[in-house]
Amino acid sequence: MSLAPTFARTKLSFILLYLPDDHTGGTRPDKARPAANVADNDLALGRVVDAVSHSPFWEDTAILVLEDDAQNGADHVE
């Protein structure tokens, strides 16, 4: 699925995007493996960056990525 047509139509001043696969079900057999959850979010973020970078708004767009809910310490940016 391409997000590029969405970005090509309208420029918004702020978008907060939540990628929900940041928590895992551990190694329970009925849940996706932790690596799969992380890979889902990596793919989704890559698709967002690809869509924005191929839009007319790329030159004046900032994408900030935060890891939320660190569980055992302060949140941080990687």
Backbone torsions as a table, in degrees:
resi	resn	phi	psi	omega
1	MET	NA	132.0	-179.9
2	SER	-100.1	132.9	176.1
3	LEU	-92.2	-8.5	-174.2
4	ALA	-54.5	-43.2	179.8
5	PRO	-60.3	-33.5	178.1
6	THR	-63.2	-46.2	-179.2
7	PHE	-71.5	-26.0	-177.5
8	ALA	-72.1	-21.7	-175.4
9	ARG	-87.9	-43.5	-169.8
10	THR	-140.8	133.6	174.0
11	LYS	-101.4	122.5	177.3
12	LEU	-99.2	153.1	-178.9
13	SER	-80.2	-23.0	-179.6
14	PHE	-155.2	134.8	174.7
15	ILE	-132.8	126.9	172.1
16	LEU	-105.0	117.5	-177.4
17	LEU	-114.3	125.7	179.1
18	TYR	-106.9	123.7	176.0
19	LEU	-102.2	110.5	-166.0
20	PRO	-80.2	-7.2	-176.5
21	ASP	-89.6	39.0	-178.8
22	ASP	-89.4	-8.1	176.5
23	HIS	-114.4	150.1	-178.1
24	THR	-117.9	165.6	175.4
25	GLY	-93.0	18.6	-177.9
26	GLY	68.7	-141.3	-178.2
27	THR	-106.9	23.9	178.0
28	ARG	-64.5	138.5	-175.7
29	PRO	-63.9	-23.6	-178.3
30	ASP	-90.0	4.1	-178.9
31	LYS	-119.4	156.8	175.5
32	ALA	-65.1	148.7	178.0
33	ARG	-63.9	149.0	179.7
34	PRO	-53.1	-40.4	180.0
35	ALA	-62.3	-33.6	179.5
36	ALA	-69.0	-39.6	177.5
37	ASN	-62.8	-44.3	178.7
38	VAL	-63.2	-42.6	179.9
39	ALA	-63.3	-37.0	177.5
40	ASP	-59.5	-47.5	179.9
41	ASN	-67.0	-38.6	178.3
42	ASP	-61.7	-43.2	179.2
43	LEU	-64.2	-45.0	-179.5
44	ALA	-61.9	-44.8	179.1
45	LEU	-64.2	-41.2	177.5
46	GLY	-60.2	-39.2	178.4
47	ARG	-67.4	-37.4	177.2
48	VAL	-64.4	-48.6	179.9
49	VAL	-61.4	-40.7	178.7
50	ASP	-62.1	-44.9	-179.4
51	ALA	-63.4	-45.9	-179.2
52	VAL	-67.0	-40.6	-177.1
53	SER	-69.1	-17.0	176.4
54	HIS	-103.6	14.9	179.4
55	SER	-103.5	164.9	177.8
56	PRO	-69.4	-8.8	-176.6
57	PHE	-94.7	-1.0	-173.1
58	TRP	-55.8	-41.7	-173.7
59	GLU	-62.6	-27.6	-179.7
60	ASP	-123.4	37.4	178.6
61	THR	-117.6	137.5	173.9
62	ALA	-114.8	134.4	175.7
63	ILE	-116.3	116.9	178.8
64	LEU	-109.0	130.1	-178.1
65	VAL	-116.2	124.2	179.6
66	LEU	-120.9	140.2	171.6
67	GLU	-93.9	116.1	-176.6
68	ASP	-99.5	159.0	173.1
69	ASP	61.0	59.4	-177.3
70	ALA	-67.7	-12.4	175.2
71	GLN	73.0	-42.1	-173.9
72	ASN	-134.5	55.6	-179.6
73	GLY	144.8	-175.3	-177.5
74	ALA	-71.6	150.9	172.2
75	ASP	-66.6	157.4	-177.6
76	HIS	-151.9	166.0	176.8
77	VAL	-111.0	132.6	178.7
78	GLU	-99.8	NA	NA
